[in-house]
Amino acid sequence: MIFQSNLPKSAYLAAMKGQMEGHLQFGAERFTGFFVGNCFYVTYHSGWEYNRRITNQKNAAMGYVKRTDEGCEVHFRRFRGLLCPMQFFPLLIFFELALIFGTLVRQRWTSGALLLSLGIGLAAVTVTALISTAAECCTEGSEDGRRTLLSFLMNPMDPYENYRNVP
């Protein structure tokens, strides 16, 4: 997706960074992110509510900010749940390492056994991520998170200003 902003690129990125909170505030509603130059990866974490949240609801966007004559353009892709790259890849790496370790301990190392372990790990994590994300997309909290993240990307100075106008 692409959003237009009247803010200059540097002001837009500074406003985004200003809304970020700690990565270790588990259960709290918050924005977290990583920034490298004009590239960003931001995540909206839905707050935890007893007996209402069934998944670890996250909505993320990865993209970059491009300077224009009128301000800047924000180019990004959205992700949900375990399909968020910062959720998917650590899980994949952990699972693959566990399978490789198990393969090496149980039998002699062969390239065929290693490739089979890698394939099984990739398939298992991918299926798990798809099912988990599909379940999460059916929740009200995930839809609220999507709207909040898009509102934030429209105007990082006031993340909730455009909540009602999000497509």
Beta strands, then each sheet from edge to edge (+ up, - down):
strand 1: 2-5
strand 2: 30-36
strand 3: 39-45
strand 4: 58-68
strand 5: 71-80
sheet 1: 1+ 5- 4+ 3- 2+
end
